[in-house]
Amino acid sequence: MAKNPRKDLFPDFTSMMMKNMYGLFPKPIINTASAAMRLLMKVKNAPSDSGNVLEPSSEPHRIYGETILPVPSRKTKIALLTGLGLGLTYMFLKTRSSNSK
C-alpha cells in the first residue's frame, strides 16, 4: 500500500466505516471528539504545568544532537545583511531611474 498508493483505499473495515460516518455526520463527529478530549484532559492525574514551549525541557526529555543547518557565525550574518542591503539599494535605484524616464 505504501509503495503503490491509491486514493480512498483503507486497510480495514473500521477505518472505512469511520470515514463514511464522518462523511455523513461531520459536525457531530467533531463535537464528540472534542468533548472526549476535554473530558480526558479534565480527568488527567498529572501535575499542572505552565505549558510554555519556550522553556527548555527537563533532563530526560531533552533533544540530543545537532540541527541540520549549522548556527551561522557573526561573519556570515554580517555578509547576509550586507548582501541584503546592497540588493535593496540596487532595487531602489533601479525603480527610481525607471520612474524618472
Protein Blocks (a to p, Z undefined) as FASTA:
>chain_A
ZZmccehiafbfklmmmmmmmmmmmmlmmmmmmmmmmmmmmmpccdcdehiakbccdfkl
pcedjdfbdcddfklmmmmmmmmmmmmmmmmmmmmmmmmZZ
